[in-house]
Amino acid sequence: MSGIVVVGSANIDQVFSVDRIPSPGETVLSHGVSTALGGKGQNQAVAAARAGAKTCFVGAVGADNFGEMVRAGLTADSIDVTQLRTSHKPTGTALIAVDGTGENTIIVEPGANSEVTVLTSADAAAISAASALVMQLEIPLKTVVEAARVAQAAETLVILNAAPIQELPRVLLDALDVLIVNEHEAADLARDNDVAPELEGLGQRLLALVPTVIVTLGSKGASLHRVGSAEVLVPAHRVTAVDATGAGDTFCGAFAAGVIEGMSADDALRFAVAAASISVENHGAVPSIPLRAAIETRAKESRQQVTD
C-alpha cells in the first residue's frame, strides 16, 4: 500500500477531570470520568487518517470489550486493521488526570501492547509498501528497531516520535529520517548521546543524530531543524486549551499525512500545528483529533492573522 503504516500502541483512556494535578501523596476529587480511545499509536493513526492519509495500523489488543472498542474505532476512521492482532493480555489502559488549564498526567498499563514483540511477514510487507512509517515508544523497543530497519531497506520514510523517552540504540537513530520530540525529550536524548544538552539551539544540535528534527514546544508552537537549513519556527495558534491529551500525537499524524501527500516540510509543520491547536480545544485523545477540513480552515485563519 501507499500511505502510512503506524506501528504502535492502542489503549483505552480513563480520563478524570480535576481542579489540579495531585502532588505525591495527595488525593484530589474528580469532577467526572470518561472512557475514550487512546494510546500514542492509535492516536497517531487516527490523526493521519483524519488528515487525509490512507493508514494501516500494526499493534495488539486484548480479547476483551476494550479490544473490540479499539478495533471498531479504527475501522470507523477507515484505518486498515488487518495487522491488528489479538493478545492473551488485556487491552492497554491509561489513567489520565486533566486539570482546569488542560494540563495532564498519565499512567499507562501496556497490557497487549507489550506483546508486539515481533513483526510478521505481512507487517513487514505493509511497511515496505508504505510511503511512511510512523512509530512511538509504547511497544517493545526491539520491535521499533525492527520496523525501522525494514522501512529503511525499502526506502520508506521513517518517522519516530520518541515518547515516552528512553535511551535509543544507534541502529535505530541511523534508520530515522524524522525525529519528533518535545523539549524535555530532546534534552534527555541529547544527554544520552553526548550532545550538548543546553535547551537553546538543542534541535539543531540533535541533527548530529537524525537528518530532520522537530521539537514541539507546547503553547509556543513547534520548530523544524534540517541539516544544512535554518531553523523554521511555527508559532502556536491563539486558543483556549481545555485538554492537552493527544495533542502531540495529533501533530505527529497530521505532519506525516502532510509530508506523504507532497507538502514541503515547512508546510507540513504548519498543517500539524494547526491540527494540534484544534485538539487542545477539545477533551480526550481520539475524540479531540480534527478532520481534514477543520485543519485546513484553522491553517487558513492562521495565515490571514500573519498577513493582517
Secondary structure as GFF3:
##gff-version 3
##sequence-region A 1 308
A	DSSP	beta_strand	4	7	.	.	.	ID=ss1
A	DSSP	beta_strand	11	18	.	.	.	ID=ss2
A	DSSP	beta_strand	30	38	.	.	.	ID=ss3
A	DSSP	alpha_helix	40	50	.	.	.	ID=ss4
A	DSSP	beta_strand	55	62	.	.	.	ID=ss5
A	DSSP	alpha_helix	65	76	.	.	.	ID=ss6
A	DSSP	beta_strand	84	87	.	.	.	ID=ss7
A	DSSP	beta_strand	92	98	.	.	.	ID=ss8
A	DSSP	beta_strand	104	109	.	.	.	ID=ss9
A	DSSP	three_ten_helix	111	115	.	.	.	ID=ss10
A	DSSP	alpha_helix	121	129	.	.	.	ID=ss11
A	DSSP	beta_strand	132	135	.	.	.	ID=ss12
A	DSSP	alpha_helix	141	153	.	.	.	ID=ss13
A	DSSP	beta_strand	157	161	.	.	.	ID=ss14
A	DSSP	alpha_helix	170	173	.	.	.	ID=ss15
A	DSSP	beta_strand	178	182	.	.	.	ID=ss16
A	DSSP	alpha_helix	183	192	.	.	.	ID=ss17
A	DSSP	alpha_helix	202	205	.	.	.	ID=ss18
A	DSSP	three_ten_helix	206	208	.	.	.	ID=ss19
A	DSSP	beta_strand	212	216	.	.	.	ID=ss20
A	DSSP	three_ten_helix	218	220	.	.	.	ID=ss21
A	DSSP	beta_strand	222	226	.	.	.	ID=ss22
A	DSSP	beta_strand	232	234	.	.	.	ID=ss23
A	DSSP	alpha_helix	247	260	.	.	.	ID=ss24
A	DSSP	alpha_helix	265	279	.	.	.	ID=ss25
A	DSSP	three_ten_helix	286	288	.	.	.	ID=ss26
A	DSSP	alpha_helix	292	307	.	.	.	ID=ss27
###
